[in-house]
Amino acid sequence: PCPDNDADVLAMTQARVLKKDPKAINHLGEKYCHGLLGLQKDMRRAVELWTEAAEHGLIQALFKLGSAYYDGDGVQKDVAK
């Protein structure tokens, strides 16, 4: 069943993150990026999560990570990286 509130969605996502699910890790990074599900906006944490998801082979996370480095959002700007 799909959770019907932010706290339950966050708990379910975090449970999947603990199991190293790359899509869940990327999803949680998105929530930190935009400050959703009751989380405070935290680009550094988002970048950490996207890095982990990318290391697990998730292309979408690699794209988000590249965008963060290109824009210098949450990390030092590094267009070459």
Buried (B, 14 or more C-beta within 10 A) or exposed (E): EEEEEEEEBBEBBEEBBEEEBBBBBBBBBBBBBEEEBEBEEBBEBBBBBBBBBBEBEBEBBBEBBBEBBBEEBBBEEEEEE
